[in-house]
Amino acid sequence: MYLSYNNRTFVPVMNRSILRLAIPNIISNITVPLLGMVDMFIVGHLDSEDYIGAIALATMIFNFIYWSFSFLRMGTSGFTAQAYGAENQREQTNILLRSMMVAMLAGILVIALQYFIASVGFYFLNAEPIVKTYASEYFYIYVWAAPAVLGMYTFNGWYIGMQNAKIPMLVAIGVNLVNIALSFTFVYGLNMKIDGVALASVCAQYTGFLSFILVWHFQYGKLKQYIDFKVLKNLASYIPFFKVNSDIFIRTMALVAVTTFFMSASSKAGNDILAVNALLMQMFILFSYMMDGFAYAAEALTGKFIGAGSRASLHLLVKRLFIWGTIIASLFTLIYALFLNDILSILTDKPNIIELSKNYQFWVLLIPVAGFPAFLWDGIFVGATASHQMRNSMLIAVGCFFLLYFFFHDIIANNILWLAFIVYLAMRGIVQTFMAPAVLKDAGTY
């Protein structure tokens, strides 16, 4: 039974539907930046601030690798949600099989090309030799987690599409508890330093992947009757998957280009600026994973309503999502305004880095308001499989970022880097707002 937005009694029902998916996703997502903060806490209290920059550089390379394959989650989520709305169990199973095949092949390829990836990555990410040395230690250990990481992308997308956010939440909590426990054990118990942080992450990722497999076996055993590995040989069946995901891939590459360039430009400004920007960027990551919880809910519900052909429900969904987005953005702005120095003091005990960061903390206050519309529209567009429009909006925003930076970076240095980043976030949401009516109308439900 779907909703009629003309009847106010259905507004609480829609809110519950959003929160039922958003809250578990927020809990699971929030563990990711918290884990990053724990890693920062661990290396931030070692004998050199160079470890902070090393973690930031290595993370940029892995972001480039794994975000390149984010279509495994996003594409899987949209297609699965529409199959769920249409109550097509065979297609739900086929989507999982196809996506998992791609994930495993991609993970093996990343491991096989690790030395090439590292050489190219560290060539473009300029930093002091000692920082590169520490970052390389981290990279060559954590790269072995590639199949598990990409496999979990597929499972996360599939479960979200199946309107089940609790399983990804529980697995994410388990992964991060294992990761944190092993990080402290390896670093402080076995004196492994940055290589201990990397090894802990590898162990945790495989723990999560195996957990997903076991849960699927017991909870979705009824779908086993639809498993047909012959579908993997049907190349034509991959065409819609790769058509949508090629757009998502380009969009993701553009996103990675911004974040990678941001840290590369930071490293050229010196180790102190690199450390400051790495710490302040944790505030964006924290907010982004919070908003992604609502974006995931948007993916699942948008796809479900489109699959079921419910125009009224989708219309109400969009309205309620933006109300929730406004509330979350306002809350984060207030928290950052009041407690940013306290948060930074937890992440590092280097007073010179905290003091230097005060010159750039203003930009952190603009992140929530500038960024929240893009997160919500991304979720809606993914659920509608409107990958072409999402790609184009990202390319426009990225163009604004680089134009602004290269025209003015000689004038106000690190401040223009942050201004360009804020403009990039805002432009994504602005462009998608203009695209949205046509996207939802083309989906046949607006």
Phi and psi in degrees as a GROMACS rama.xvg file:
@    title "Ramachandran Plot"
@    xaxis  label "Phi"
@    yaxis  label "Psi"
@TYPE xy
-108.111  173.976  TYR-2
-98.1329  153.657  LEU-3
-113.781  116.603  SER-4
-71.9826  -7.69913  TYR-5
-77.93  -13.4335  ASN-6
-107.315  113.707  ASN-7
-62.0773  -21.8947  ARG-8
-66.0253  -18.2348  THR-9
-88.3957  -9.8144  PHE-10
-62.0018  -47.747  VAL-11
-60.225  -34.042  PRO-12
-64.4459  -43.1016  VAL-13
-65.7449  -40.8835  MET-14
-58.5527  -42.3562  ASN-15
-65.1518  -38.9819  ARG-16
-62.6039  -41.2654  SER-17
-65.8046  -48.8645  ILE-18
-69.0876  -31.214  LEU-19
-60.6331  -32.3238  ARG-20
-93.8764  -37.0091  LEU-21
-71.1705  -44.323  ALA-22
-62.0969  -49.9497  ILE-23
-59.7612  -37.6833  PRO-24
-67.2231  -37.0507  ASN-25
-63.1071  -44.9649  ILE-26
-61.6036  -44.428  ILE-27
-70.1848  -39.3231  SER-28
-68.885  -37.8193  ASN-29
-66.202  -23.1399  ILE-30
-69.8355  -23.1642  THR-31
-69.9872  -54.9865  VAL-32
-65.6077  -31.1952  PRO-33
-64.0828  -37.7453  LEU-34
-64.6772  -41.876  LEU-35
-60.2781  -37.3892  GLY-36
-68.5575  -36.5684  MET-37
-64.2932  -42.2938  VAL-38
-60.1256  -43.0889  ASP-39
-63.0448  -39.1456  MET-40
-62.3038  -44.3957  PHE-41
-64.5311  -52.9001  ILE-42
-74.1038  -24.7096  VAL-43
-71.0859  -13.847  GLY-44
-111.602  12.4573  HIS-45
-80.3195  -170.88  LEU-46
-82.9458  3.99112  ASP-47
-153.421  139.97  SER-48
-71.3137  -10.2682  GLU-49
-62.9928  -24.7336  ASP-50
-64.5573  -32.2876  TYR-51
-63.2749  -48.7346  ILE-52
-63.6801  -35.5479  GLY-53
-64.4092  -44.5497  ALA-54
-60.3005  -42.4123  ILE-55
-62.3012  -43.89  ALA-56
-66.4881  -47.2843  LEU-57
-62.1074  -38.806  ALA-58
-63.9338  -36.7726  THR-59
-61.5229  -40.751  MET-60
-66.1298  -44.9183  ILE-61
-67.7212  -33.6266  PHE-62
-60.4361  -42.5643  ASN-63
-61.7823  -42.4711  PHE-64
-66.5645  -56.8374  ILE-65
-75.6583  -35.4233  TYR-66
-66.5154  -24.5123  TRP-67
-60.8743  -27.6172  SER-68
-108.029  19.8764  PHE-69
-65.1099  -16.9989  SER-70
-62.019  -22.4182  PHE-71
-61.4905  -33.4996  LEU-72
-87.2322  -49.7119  ARG-73
-68.2351  -46.3733  MET-74
-66.4312  -40.0999  GLY-75
-63.0571  -40.2312  THR-76
-63.0011  -48.8822  SER-77
-63.3907  -47.9766  GLY-78
-64.8266  -41.3093  PHE-79
-65.5113  -41.1224  THR-80
-62.3129  -40.4396  ALA-81
-68.4461  -37.5734  GLN-82
-66.0899  -35.3694  ALA-83
-65.645  -45.3816  TYR-84
-62.5062  -32.9927  GLY-85
-86.2108  -1.62665  ALA-86
57.8378  41.2443  GLU-87
-102.791  91.8866  ASN-88
-69.283  -33.5952  GLN-89
-63.4322  -43.5005  ARG-90
-69.8647  -33.7321  GLU-91
-57.0313  -43.6162  GLN-92
-69.307  -43.4815  THR-93
-62.6719  -38.0172  ASN-94
-61.4073  -43.5468  ILE-95
-62.6352  -44.2693  LEU-96
-61.9991  -46.9245  LEU-97
-63.7504  -45.1057  ARG-98
-65.7507  -39.8207  SER-99
-67.4835  -36.8499  MET-100
-59.5633  -46.5632  MET-101
-62.8528  -40.4415  VAL-102
-62.3754  -44.6771  ALA-103
-67.5903  -42.333  MET-104
-62.9792  -40.9115  LEU-105
-65.8759  -41.1115  ALA-106
-62.1573  -42.9101  GLY-107
-64.1  -38.5366  ILE-108
-65.2734  -40.2954  LEU-109
-61.0692  -43.6855  VAL-110
-63.8191  -42.2091  ILE-111
-64.7702  -30.9975  ALA-112
-102.261  17.8524  LEU-113
-58.9417  -39.4335  GLN-114
-71.0902  -37.6685  TYR-115
-65.3681  -45.458  PHE-116
-60.1588  -44.047  ILE-117
-64.6923  -42.8654  ALA-118
-61.2881  -47.0022  SER-119
-67.1091  -44.8693  VAL-120
-61.2741  -49.3767  GLY-121
-73.2894  -19.8095  PHE-122
-68.0401  -42.6625  TYR-123
-82.9592  -23.8454  PHE-124
-94.9864  91.1616  LEU-125
-69.9497  136.144  ASN-126
-163.789  169.397  ALA-127
-63.6648  149.231  GLU-128
-53.8825  -39.2271  PRO-129
-67.8536  -35.4308  ILE-130
-66.8947  -42.1126  VAL-131
-63.7868  -36.5187  LYS-132
-63.2092  -47.3549  THR-133
-64.4173  -41.1413  TYR-134
-64.4857  -36.7551  ALA-135
-64.9033  -40.0637  SER-136
-57.4688  -44.8253  GLU-137
-64.8697  -46.1561  TYR-138
-59.9434  -50.0954  PHE-139
-71.038  -10.7264  TYR-140
-93.4308  -50.3662  ILE-141
-70.0367  -20.8189  TYR-142
-61.2572  -24.117  VAL-143
-71.8399  -6.65245  TRP-144
-86.9178  0.292498  ALA-145
-53.1792  -51.2524  ALA-146
-59.28  -39.0766  PRO-147
-67.6935  -43.3073  ALA-148
-61.2044  -48.2177  VAL-149
-70.5899  -33.8799  LEU-150
-63.1076  -38.3316  GLY-151
-70.7992  -29.0485  MET-152
-57.0733  -48.1398  TYR-153
-61.9573  -48.2217  THR-154
-62.0981  -42.677  PHE-155
-59.4694  -47.001  ASN-156
-62.9092  -40.7283  GLY-157
-66.6377  -45.3599  TRP-158
-64.32  -39.2537  TYR-159
-63.0976  -44.0113  ILE-160
-61.0662  -29.7875  GLY-161
-84.7386  12.3038  MET-162
63.7863  26.0505  GLN-163
-118.23  98.283  ASN-164
-96.0854  -11.3659  ALA-165
-71.3154  -40.3703  LYS-166
-63.5467  -49.589  ILE-167
-57.2663  -35.1132  PRO-168
-63.2966  -49.1377  MET-169
-63.9751  -40.4522  LEU-170
-65.9531  -42.5561  VAL-171
-62.3628  -42.2481  ALA-172
-61.5196  -45.3226  ILE-173
-61.3671  -44.507  GLY-174
-58.847  -45.231  VAL-175
-74.8034  -31.9414  ASN-176
-64.6137  -43.3705  LEU-177
-62.0037  -43.9633  VAL-178
-62.083  -47.6731  ASN-179
-63.4687  -46.1099  ILE-180
-61.3346  -44.4687  ALA-181
-70.5864  -34.1703  LEU-182
-61.1051  -48.7716  SER-183
-64.1549  -38.3941  PHE-184
-64.9475  -48.232  THR-185
-69.776  -40.4874  PHE-186
-77.9723  -51.7507  VAL-187
-90.4368  -28.1401  TYR-188
-84.6795  -39.7719  GLY-189
-110.506  2.74376  LEU-190
57.0523  42.4483  ASN-191
-90.9231  -11.5639  MET-192
57.1192  -134.222  LYS-193
-68.4932  -28.7744  ILE-194
-69.1809  -26.4256  ASP-195
-69.4472  -38.1657  GLY-196
-62.005  -42.4086  VAL-197
-66.1329  -45.8223  ALA-198
-63.6744  -38.7387  LEU-199
-60.8237  -39.3426  ALA-200
-66.0201  -39.8154  SER-201
-61.1451  -49.2441  VAL-202
-60.1768  -40.7917  CYS-203
-67.79  -39.6255  ALA-204
-63.8692  -42.3755  GLN-205
-70.2032  -30.5947  TYR-206
-61.7436  -43.7634  THR-207
-66.0843  -42.931  GLY-208
-62.5342  -45.5186  PHE-209
-65.3312  -33.7173  LEU-210
-64.5774  -41.7682  SER-211
-59.6327  -43.1459  PHE-212
-62.1795  -44.5447  ILE-213
-65.4023  -43.0434  LEU-214
-63.6285  -43.4043  VAL-215
-61.5934  -40.4488  TRP-216
-59.0293  -41.979  HIS-217
-87.8163  -34.714  PHE-218
-90.9484  -29.7045  GLN-219
-118.135  33.0389  TYR-220
-59.4344  -25.8328  GLY-221
-65.1263  -21.1859  LYS-222
-81.74  -8.26922  LEU-223
-60.7368  -29.9642  LYS-224
-64.7348  -18.8402  GLN-225
-95.9341  -2.82483  TYR-226
-68.1926  123.593  ILE-227
-141.913  102.784  ASP-228
-67.7903  -10.0274  PHE-229
-65.1588  -25.5846  LYS-230
-62.2972  -26.765  VAL-231
-69.1073  -22.8004  LEU-232
-88.3492  -10.6078  LYS-233
-84.0795  92.3293  ASN-234
-61.9151  -31.1997  LEU-235
-62.8817  -30.1687  ALA-236
-69.8052  -16.8362  SER-237
-83.954  -14.0025  TYR-238
-58.727  -51.9918  ILE-239
-60.2128  -38.519  PRO-240
-60.0175  -48.6754  PHE-241
-79.2344  -24.9536  PHE-242
-64.3241  -48.154  LYS-243
-67.1956  -43.9026  VAL-244
-74.8424  -21.2348  ASN-245
-66.7596  -38.3109  SER-246
-66.1551  -42.4816  ASP-247
-63.9533  -37.1889  ILE-248
-62.6794  -47.0381  PHE-249
-62.7454  -43.0825  ILE-250
-60.1055  -41.7608  ARG-251
-69.4155  -38.774  THR-252
-61.1485  -38.221  MET-253
-65.5522  -41.7006  ALA-254
-62.4142  -45.1825  LEU-255
-64.3248  -35.9161  VAL-256
-59.502  -39.8113  ALA-257
-67.2259  -51.3354  VAL-258
-66.1455  -37.4732  THR-259
-68.1856  -44.473  THR-260
-62.9941  -37.0719  PHE-261
-56.9237  -47.8629  PHE-262
-74.1447  -32.8163  MET-263
-65.2993  -45.2772  SER-264
-63.4629  -35.4426  ALA-265
-63.9667  -42.4721  SER-266
-65.5674  -32.7073  SER-267
-68.5854  -21.5821  LYS-268
-83.8566  -1.48306  ALA-269
113.291  161.783  GLY-270
-64.4832  -33.5772  ASN-271
-68.387  -45.1923  ASP-272
-64.871  -37.9976  ILE-273
-59.4075  -45.6381  LEU-274
-64.6986  -42.2455  ALA-275
-61.8221  -50.05  VAL-276
-65.9152  -34.9642  ASN-277
-62.792  -41.0179  ALA-278
-70.1732  -45.3163  LEU-279
-66.0559  -33.0439  LEU-280
-65.611  -22.528  MET-281
-60.9729  -28.3294  GLN-282
-69.7189  -36.9644  MET-283
-66.7943  -43.1227  PHE-284
-62.3243  -42.0714  ILE-285
-59.8537  -46.8068  LEU-286
-66.5713  -40.0229  PHE-287
-64.3926  -38.5129  SER-288
-72.0312  -28.8882  TYR-289
-66.2191  -47.472  MET-290
-69.2545  -30.5001  MET-291
-61.2787  -27.8249  ASP-292
-58.327  -43.2676  GLY-293
-74.6505  -32.1771  PHE-294
-64.3726  -39.8543  ALA-295
-64.5913  -39.7784  TYR-296
-62.3008  -38.3908  ALA-297
-63.6489  -41.7363  ALA-298
-58.2974  -52.3566  GLU-299
-63.1902  -47.4644  ALA-300
-75.4565  -36.9712  LEU-301
-61.8912  -48.6572  THR-302
-61.1517  -40.8384  GLY-303
-62.3269  -47.1208  LYS-304
-68.9937  -34.3845  PHE-305
-67.9972  -43.4779  ILE-306
-61.2303  -33.7832  GLY-307
-90.1315  -6.20819  ALA-308
70.6382  35.17  GLY-309
-102.242  99.0933  SER-310
-68.9462  -45.1899  ARG-311
-64.187  -40.709  ALA-312
-64.2009  -39.7936  SER-313
-66.9811  -40.4568  LEU-314
-59.991  -46.5958  HIS-315
-66.8151  -38.5835  LEU-316
-56.0956  -47.868  LEU-317
-60.1511  -43.7323  VAL-318
-60.7149  -48.1979  LYS-319
-69.0314  -34.3452  ARG-320
-60.2091  -42.1916  LEU-321
-74.5608  -26.6014  PHE-322
-65.7987  -46.146  ILE-323
-63.7272  -38.7968  TRP-324
-62.1124  -40.6639  GLY-325
-63.0518  -40.7908  THR-326
-63.8991  -47.2706  ILE-327
-64.9183  -42.5019  ILE-328
-62.5545  -41.7626  ALA-329
-64.2198  -40.8302  SER-330
-64.0966  -44.7194  LEU-331
-66.7963  -37.7867  PHE-332
-60.4144  -42.3604  THR-333
-65.0192  -44.2189  LEU-334
-61.3565  -45.8456  ILE-335
-65.727  -35.9191  TYR-336
-66.0237  -34.5968  ALA-337
-94.815  -31.397  LEU-338
-128.123  15.1111  PHE-339
-62.1065  -44.1015  LEU-340
-62.956  -36.9751  ASN-341
-64.6568  -40.6216  ASP-342
-64.7154  -44.1425  ILE-343
-64.6519  -33.9086  LEU-344
-67.611  -26.3088  SER-345
-73.2672  -35.9857  ILE-346
-75.9875  -28.8068  LEU-347
-149.476  151.725  THR-348
-105.98  19.2133  ASP-349
-92.7879  101.07  LYS-350
-62.2269  -31.073  PRO-351
-67.1039  -34.3925  ASN-352
-70.8935  -42.1861  ILE-353
-64.3092  -41.8679  ILE-354
-64.8454  -43.2781  GLU-355
-64.3792  -33.4535  LEU-356
-64.953  -22.165  SER-357
-62.686  -22.5494  LYS-358
-71.5533  -15.1536  ASN-359
-127.869  5.81961  TYR-360
-68.9613  -23.1691  GLN-361
-56.0581  -37.7691  PHE-362
-66.1339  -30.3103  TRP-363
-62.9683  -34.0596  VAL-364
-66.9602  -22.4535  LEU-365
-88.1638  -14.7247  LEU-366
-58.2348  -50.1993  ILE-367
-61.0447  -49.3487  PRO-368
-67.69  -39.8375  VAL-369
-69.6662  -30.2873  ALA-370
-98.1636  -25.2215  GLY-371
-64.7973  -34.8331  PHE-372
-61.7573  -37.0299  PRO-373
-63.36  -40.0229  ALA-374
-62.8044  -44.5802  PHE-375
-68.3039  -44.3038  LEU-376
-64.4638  -36.3752  TRP-377
-57.3088  -45.1843  ASP-378
-62.3525  -43.2045  GLY-379
-65.2294  -44.0085  ILE-380
-65.891  -37.2384  PHE-381
-64.5241  -45.064  VAL-382
-62.0606  -30.6223  GLY-383
-88.0358  1.86798  ALA-384
49.3679  38.4705  THR-385
-92.2214  60.0545  ALA-386
-69.6074  -32.1999  SER-387
-62.0182  -46.3625  HIS-388
-68.7067  -38.6695  GLN-389
-63.151  -39.9886  MET-390
-61.4572  -47.1752  ARG-391
-64.4708  -39.8241  ASN-392
-63.5955  -38.1154  SER-393
-65.9517  -42.5278  MET-394
-63.8047  -37.8933  LEU-395
-63.6768  -45.066  ILE-396
-64.8367  -41.4397  ALA-397
-65.3718  -39.4775  VAL-398
-58.9099  -41.7221  GLY-399
-62.4993  -40.6878  CYS-400
-58.2677  -53.1022  PHE-401
-71.2887  -36.5748  PHE-402
-62.014  -46.1787  LEU-403
-63.8778  -43.9596  LEU-404
-65.178  -48.6036  TYR-405
-72.9835  -22.544  PHE-406
-76.7365  -31.1946  PHE-407
-124.742  2.24519  PHE-408
-66.4656  -22.5223  HIS-409
-77.3113  -10.7853  ASP-410
-93.4181  -54.2135  ILE-411
-122.554  20.643  ILE-412
46.0893  -119.308  ALA-413
-64.7354  -27.4604  ASN-414
-64.5375  -36.9186  ASN-415
-70.2458  -29.3773  ILE-416
-62.5004  -43.5272  LEU-417
-71.6769  -37.8798  TRP-418
-62.4345  -43.5302  LEU-419
-61.4177  -37.2823  ALA-420
-66.8539  -42.1233  PHE-421
-65.1739  -42.5887  ILE-422
-62.778  -40.6474  VAL-423
-59.3048  -45.051  TYR-424
-61.8167  -46.2004  LEU-425
-66.3148  -40.423  ALA-426
-63.9977  -35.1435  MET-427
-56.7669  -49.776  ARG-428
-67.5706  -38.3664  GLY-429
-64.2719  -48.4506  ILE-430
-63.7198  -42.3576  VAL-431
-66.1531  -31.2481  GLN-432
-61.7987  -39.7503  THR-433
-72.1821  -29.7559  PHE-434
-79.1012  -25.8203  MET-435
-56.3791  -46.1304  ALA-436
-56.7476  -42.2144  PRO-437
-68.8005  -37.9568  ALA-438
-61.2853  -47.8025  VAL-439
-72.7433  -30.6942  LEU-440
-69.5851  -40.9219  LYS-441
-64.048  -28.8929  ASP-442
-72.7125  -8.02463  ALA-443
81.5024  18.0865  GLY-444
-132.823  13.3393  THR-445
